[in-house]
Amino acid sequence: MNWLWNIENEDFLTKTVERCKEREILLPTFSQLKHPNRISDEIINKLKNVDIEEPHPLNLFRINWRNDPATGGIGDINYLEIPKEITGVNARIVGLVGKHFPTGAHKVGATYGCLAPYLITGRFNPDHHKAVWPSTGNYCRGGVFNSNLLGVHSVAILPEEMSRERFDWLHERTDEVYATHGCESNVKEIYDKCHELVAESDQYLIFNQFDQFGNPIWHYEITGYTIEKLFNKIKNENQRISGYVSATGSAGTIAAGDYLRTISNDLKVVASEALQCPTLLNNGFGGHRIEGIGDKHIPWVHNVKNTDAVAAIDDEDAMRLLRLFNEREGHEYLASIGVDKSRIGKLSLLGISGISNILSSIKLAKHFEYNENDVIFTIFTDSAEMYQSRLKEMNTNNGPFTNVDAAKVFESSLIRQSIDYFKELTYYDKKAIHNLKYFTWIEQQGKEVEELNAQWYDENYWRERFGIVPEWDRLIDDFNNRVMSK
């Protein structure tokens, strides 16, 4: 645990302080990102004149769920409730919206959670290190964004089959981009490229979201609390938080479920994955098109004991719904069945993984026969803006989307969504999933088996990690004081 807060290299720390002093960079505390109202009025007023996509240091304070796209300041929590007319279930399904983060995706939060501890403990030398961001898409974009602020050399690694929008953005802002073999599921190839770079030079410093605890810690502290605050705002009498659904991906976002477990005994935490690569469901493998969730392994930072069920989603359903939610004919059909037009206009806030999360939420609601008193929360990581090329591809390959197509997709992919490929996890089901970490992390990535066992048997292991934030905030305050000193 000491590495999480001890100063490792005072020389590196001094260089980082000087770099931030030159660029007028202050680091937000986790408390400020959790409670944006604690950000100073001076910073908030300045933010209104800074574009959210600009690599400006003040945008670090926008790594939260409450950015107001209209004013540029801090507003209400960004969320979208999917109406019953679309879901077909009585339970409320509510998702936090990630589009209004810098880079248009909430993954920039995970990158800050990983980077900040390195900066404040002297583990990163901005004059020497190249920041490497291995990812299946949005994480490397967030890491590059933060690297640009520091003026450090950035490296993005992601599978070659990810969307064109991701690569276009990266080629404009990154010093090195590596497209590894395969699709969303080919995570090992990303790790292999990391090993290759590290063997080439000690300048390459890997910020691996799959084993960096700053990733789940950020979501535990900030995403989890935000959901609690949102629930208290929107709940009706007798309603309860009954479910939290998240793609496993790097196991960062799903850690909000660890936080929610502390406030809701009835909570079911559901891991969502692609049916074409059902790693948690039945130790399966394969390739799929639900971009942004990663799989075919169990992330080191996944607290598997806190996962109650697994839902596997057919990627064809997610892709069809991307069309329904974004094509004119789809909007017309939804309006014809009574969906409010203002809700229809917001469906573009959902990217492919967000749509998959809705489908997993529907399965959860049907499996446990939830009613109107049950509220399920999930995450809409990014928006359809990231997948316009996918829509064009489907129009080219499948023909124009028609009103008849809209009716078919609505019926087959939403209304007829069933509880198949949904599995409640027993104690030993969870242990079997946890044990899969051995093959990736002990045999391939050099972790210690003693720590693997501690993750399962030591009751303090996860509590200690999720409780580190006050110490990090103290170090951030110390760091900022050095930056502001003359």
Secondary structure, 3 states (H helix, E strand, C coil): CHHHCCCCCHHHHHHHHHHHHHCCCCCCCHHHHHCHHHCCHHHHHHHCCCCCCCCCHHHHHHCCCCECCCCCCECCCCEEEECHHHHCCCCEEEEEECCCCHHHCCHHHHHHHHHHHHHHCCCCCCCCCEEEEECCCHHHHHHHHHHHHHCCCEEEEEECCCCHHHHHHHHHHCCEEEEECCCCCCHHHHHHHHHHHHHHCCCEEECCCCCCCHHHHHHHHHHHHHHHHHHHHHCCCCCEEEEEEEECCCCCHHHHHHHHHCCCCCCEEEEEEECCCCHHHHCCCCCCCCCCCCCCCCCCCCCHHHCCEEEEECHHHHHHHHHHHHCHHHHHHHHHCCCCHHHHCCHHHCCHHHHHHHHHHHHHHHHCCCCCCEEEEEEECCCHHHHHHHHHHHHHHHCCCCHHHHHHHHHHHHHCCCCCCEEECCHHHHHHHHHCHHHHHHHHCCCCHHHHHHHHHCCHHHHHHHCCHHHHHHHHHHHHHHHHCC
